[in-house]
Amino acid sequence: MTNTTPAADAKPSEPTRLKRNFFQTLELDTRMLGMVGAFLLISMGFQLLSGLRNSGGANPIDWLLNGTFVTPRNIFNLTIQTVSVAIMATGMVFIIVMRHIDLSVGALLAFASAMMAMVQTLVMPGWLGIPLGSSLIAPIAIVVGIFTGMAVGALQGWLVGYLTIPAFIVTLGGFLVWRNVAWYLTSGQTIGPLDQNFQIFGGINGTLGETWSWVFGAVAVAATIWAMVRARKLKVAHDFPVKPVWGEFLLGGLATVLIFGFVWILNSYDIPTARLARMFAARGETMPDGYSTGYGIPISVLVLVVVAVAMTIVAKRTRLGRYIFATGGNPEAAALAGINIRMLTVKLFMIMGALAAISAVVASSRQTFHSNDIGTLDELRVIAAAVIGGTAFAGGIGTIHGAILGALIMQSLQSGMAMVGVDAPLQNIVVGMVLVLAVLIDTFYRRRTGV
């Protein structure tokens, strides 16, 4: 007779421990790592292609060394070209998270730009008698631009929230209306040059310089480490699992290297000698022989950093942010919970309008004038940046840093293709294909992870 061990006599098994890989241990978002990897591949690819175009040899090492994509000058230009779209992309995250869309941001940028240009060149010097070059012109123009964006955003949000007109229709109408309102406002003319103080937000006309860029880098590193320590203390205080200490040091060290590396690259782009001489002459000084210095971090990049931090705080630390993500995840439950979705929609589009106006400051000051075609197709670039960055059209999911990285990837593609001589129509074809591919990959990723 075969003896069997009763189930009751079996020793209780130990609790099952879930296996965690390296990325899970460090609590890293694998999708975001994939985007970083894609950006690095794009950069390396265009570095090789531009090197092949420049050297014409058969040695890939020569291509890599002679490439012009990963150079201080191109990275500097890439950052200032990305800022305008990236700022609006942070707001588009909220719009899409709430299951809406905004097709009017490019036209609204043009309208806000036209308003600010007219304030600088006509209203203040001509109507109010404030002389050109006055320190009042730039701040008043910026306030007028932001107020314009918020007013238009409030109007569109009211039409969507209270009159229940689909956001697609309202903003499609805005796409057709606001750019042409700007055209009539300026009589179809290019307006400029804009105020010198206003132009500091455009990139090359306003930078921190080498010394203050290093100071900013040190402050950014200190703030990053402080945020990591504070987050760990909060988790420990609430008995939440935390990363191992070695993981904290690894991530802190990586963040430090990335921040200081970014500052070093921008500082490595030297100001041309002729421009330096003019800068010294403007101050009544003579430039020393052999003197050179770098541009450093553009003021427009600082604006993007401030916007990104503010929008991240709104998303993660405020009631407004929680309401936006809760409503996007389940509108019916949010309404039953007492969230005023109508007013929330108005606030949402007001934020988007303000961000479009801030982008108008950056875009027009980079050009040093207002043009009628400013912001053309920016609405598509902004939506693409948000979607590539992981914002789900189904609502409820999206990150600010993902949208900024998406904007950087979009701009890298366009700049790289222009650098290697790809025709404009083919550039648009490639960007369109990348957008569809990004959404497809995101769909598969969410199915696999159950997010």
C-alpha positions, 0 to 999 in steps of 0.5 A, spaced: 500 500 500 502 506 497 503 511 503 501 518 501 502 525 505 496 528 507 495 535 505 494 538 512 501 535 514 505 539 508 509 544 510 507 551 509 510 554 503 514 560 504 511 567 501 512 567 493 517 573 491 516 576 485 523 577 481 525 584 479 530 585 474 535 591 474 530 596 471 525 594 476 529 595 482 531 602 480 524 603 478 525 606 471 520 606 466 522 601 461 518 605 455 521 612 457 528 608 457 526 606 450 525 613 448 531 615 450 534 609 446 531 611 440 533 619 441 540 616 442 540 612 435 537 617 431 543 622 434 548 616 432 545 615 425 545 622 423 552 623 426 554 617 421 550 620 415 553 627 416 560 624 417 559 620 410 556 626 407 562 631 409 568 626 408 566 621 403 570 616 405 569 608 406 571 608 414 565 609 419 570 611 424 571 617 419 564 618 418 563 618 426 569 623 427 567 628 421 559 628 423 556 635 425 550 632 428 553 631 435 557 637 436 556 643 441 553 648 435 548 643 433 546 641 440 545 648 442 541 650 435 537 643 437 535 645 444 533 652 442 529 649 436 525 644 441 523 649 446 517 652 443 514 646 441 516 642 448 512 648 452 506 647 448 507 639 448 506 640 456 499 643 456 497 638 450 499 632 455 493 635 459 488 636 453 489 629 451 489 626 458 482 629 458 480 626 452 480 632 448 484 635 442 487 642 441 488 643 433 488 651 434 495 652 438 499 654 432 494 659 430 493 661 437 501 662 437 501 666 431 495 671 434 499 672 441 505 673 437 502 678 433 499 682 439 505 682 442 509 685 436 503 690 435 504 692 442 512 693 442 512 697 435 505 701 435 501 701 441 506 703 446 511 707 442 506 710 438 499 711 442 502 711 449 508 715 447 513 710 451 520 710 447 523 704 443 528 701 448 524 702 454 525 697 459 517 697 460 516 694 453 518 687 453 514 685 460 508 689 458 508 685 451 509 679 454 503 680 459 498 682 453 500 676 450 499 671 455 492 674 457 491 674 450 492 666 450 488 665 456 482 669 454 482 665 447 483 659 451 477 660 456 473 662 450 474 655 447 474 651 453 467 654 455 465 652 448 467 645 449 465 645 457 459 648 457 456 648 450 458 641 449 461 642 442 466 637 441 473 640 442 475 637 435 470 642 432 472 648 436 479 648 435 479 646 428 475 653 428 480 656 432 485 653 427 482 657 421 480 663 425 486 666 429 491 665 424 487 670 420 485 674 425 493 675 426 493 677 419 488 682 419 491 685 425 498 686 422 495 687 415 499 681 413 506 685 414 512 682 417 513 686 424 519 688 427 525 688 429 522 686 436 524 690 442 532 688 444 529 686 451 524 681 448 529 678 444 533 675 450 528 669 450 530 667 443 536 663 444 542 666 441 540 673 443 540 671 450 544 666 454 547 665 461 554 665 459 559 660 461 560 662 469 552 662 470 551 656 466 555 652 471 552 655 477 545 653 474 548 646 473 550 646 480 543 648 482 540 643 478 544 638 481 543 640 488 535 640 487 535 633 483 539 630 489 534 634 494 528 631 491 531 624 491 532 624 498 526 627 500 522 622 496 526 617 499 524 620 506 517 620 504 516 613 502 520 610 508 515 615 513 509 611 509 512 604 509 513 604 502 518 600 498 524 604 496 530 603 492 536 600 494 541 605 497 546 603 491 541 605 486 539 611 489 547 613 488 547 610 481 541 615 479 544 621 483 550 620 479 547 619 473 543 625 473 549 629 475 553 627 469 547 628 465 546 635 467 554 637 467 555 634 461 549 638 458 552 644 461 559 643 458 556 641 451 553 648 451 559 652 454 563 649 448 560 652 443 564 659 442 561 665 440 564 668 434 570 673 434 566 678 430 560 678 435 564 678 441 568 684 438 561 687 437 559 686 444 565 689 447 564 695 443 557 696 445 559 696 452 565 701 450 570 696 451 576 693 447 576 685 447 583 682 449 587 679 444 585 671 444 579 672 448 574 667 447 568 664 451 561 660 450 554 662 449 552 657 455 545 655 456 540 659 452 534 663 456 529 660 452 531 653 455 531 656 462 523 658 460 522 651 458 525 648 465 521 653 469 514 651 465 516 643 465 517 644 473 511 648 474 507 643 470 509 637 473 508 640 480 501 641 477 500 634 475 503 630 481 502 635 487 495 639 486 488 638 486 487 640 479 492 635 476 489 630 480 482 632 477 485 632 470 487 625 470 481 622 474 477 625 469 481 623 463 481 616 466 473 615 468 469 621 466 463 618 469 466 616 475 469 623 476 462 627 475 459 622 480 465 624 485 463 631 484 468 634 480 466 640 476 468 637 469 465 644 465 469 649 469 475 644 469 475 644 461 475 651 461 481 651 466 485 646 462 484 650 455 486 657 459 492 653 461 494 651 454 492 658 451 497 661 456 503 656 454 501 657 447 503 665 448 509 663 452 511 659 446 510 665 442 514 669 446 520 664 444 518 663 437 518 670 435 524 673 439 528 667 436 526 670 429 527 677 432 520 679 428 513 677 427 511 673 421 505 671 418 507 664 417 510 663 425 507 657 428 505 653 422 504 646 423 506 647 430 499 644 432 501 637 429 508 637 432 505 638 439 500 633 438 506 628 435 510 630 441 505 628 446 503 622 443 510 620 442 512 621 449 507 616 451 500 620 452 494 616 451 488 618 447 484 613 451 485 618 456 488 618 464 495 617 462 501 622 460 507 625 463 510 632 462 517 629 461 515 624 456 512 630 452 518 634 452 523 628 450 517 627 444 518 634 442 526 633 442 525 626 438 521 630 433 526 636 432 532 631 432 528 628 426 527 634 422 534 637 423 537 631 422 534 630 415 535 637 413 542 636 415 543 630 410 539 634 405 533 630 405 527 634 401 522 637 405 516 632 402 520 626 404 521 629 411 514 630 412 513 623 410 518 620 415 515 624 421 508 621 419 511 614 419 514 615 426 508 618 429 504 612 427 509 607 429 510 610 436 502 610 437 503 602 434 509 601 439 505 604 445 499 600 444 503 594 444 506 596 450 500 597 454 497 591 452 503 587 454 504 591 461 496 592 462 497 599 463 
